[in-house]
């Protein structure tokens, strides 16, 4: 029995967030359509899964950890193979220089279903806040 489309899309989002936390490039790549685009502040619009993964690896390399929290979201099913979604997110970042920062923003997504399941066809990140955050605790390696 197939899961409802929203649950399938939430599973995709969960795999995406986990791949960001663990810097798992293979899992990160598996969340994107081959022809996808990713619009992020500072990098413009990146086109194609390979370029998206390369850009992600470069950016994420500046952090020991990045933990994304999905605060809430909405999914609109357009047809059996297309959907759009909007997710409010918070990201805590432990930088390699020992400082901490956080982002607050909104992902505007277009999704497509293929034989492999739902994938991001387009992700546009709307940055609302970016700034330092005190993280005096100990960062543990959970790998």
N, C-alpha and C positions, 0 to 999 in steps of 0.2 A: 504494500500500500504506500503510495506517495505521500510525503508530508505536505502540508499546506505550503503554498509558495512563500508566504512570509517567513515561515520557519526555515525553509531552505535558504532564503536570503539572509536571515539572521545567522545561520550556520556559516555562510560565506564570510560575513562580517566578522564573526568570531575567529575564523581561520586567519583572516587578514590581520586582526589585532594581535593574535598570538605570534604570527610570523614577524611582526614589527618588534614585539618584545624579545623574541629569541633570535632575531637576525637570521631567520631561516629563508634564504633567497629562493630555494626551490618552492617552498610553500607560498611565499609571497608571489612568485611568478604564476603559480597555479590559480591564483584568485583573479587573474586578468585575462580578457580576450586578447588574442594575438594583435588585433587592430586597435586596441584601446588607446585612450588618451588620459593623461593625468595633469591637472592644472594645480600647481602649488606656488605659493608666494616665493619669490626669489628665483624660481626656475622656469617660470612661464608654463607653456603647455608642452608636455613631453608626449610624443607619439610613438606607439608601438610597444608591445610587451618587453622586448629586449632593452629598449632605451629606458623604459620605466624602471626595470629591475636594476639597470646600471646606475641610474640617477639615485634610486633608493639606497643602494649599497654605498654610494659615495657619501650621501647625506648621513645615513645611519651610522657610518663609520666614526663620526665625531661624537658618538654617545656610547657610554657603557651600557645603558638601558634606556628604553622608551616604553612607557606603559600607557596604553590608550584606554580610556574609560568612555564607553558609549553611554551618554546621559539619557537620551531618548531618541526616538526615530519614528518615521512614518514611511510606509511602503505603498505605492500605487501600482497595481498590476494593470498593465496596458493591454496585454493579450497573453496567450500561453507561453510565449518566448521572450517577452519584453516587460520590463518594469522600471519604475523610477523610485528613488528613495531619498530621504533627507535625514541625516543623523547629526545631533549635537554631540560633540566630543570634547574631552579634556585629555591632554597628553602631558604626563610628567616625564621629564628628561633629566637623566644623570649624565652630565657631560664628562668627557675624558679629562678635562682640566680640573675636575673636582667640584664644579659649581652645579647648581640645579636650576631648572627653568620649567615653565609650563606654557602650554598653548591652550586656548579655548577657541573653538571654531565649529563650523558646520560643513559637513561633506554633502554635496549635491551629486547624486549618483544616477547613472543610467546603467541598467543591467540587461544582460542577454542570457538566455538559456541555450546550451548546446547539449550534445550527447554526454559531455563530461559534467553537466550541471550548470548552475548559475555562475556567471563571471561578471566582473566589472567591465563595462564597455567605455565608461567615462566616469572619472571622479574629479570633481572640482572642489578644492578646499577653500572655504571662505574663512579667513583668519579674523577673529574678533579680538583676541588678546594674546600677547606674547610678552613674557617677562620673567624675571628671576623669582625663585621660590627657595626658601630655606629648607634644606634637607639634612639636618644634623645627625640623623640616625645612620646606621650601618647598612650599606648596600650588600646584599647577599647574592651570591651566584647560584641561581636555581636550575642551571642546566643539568 
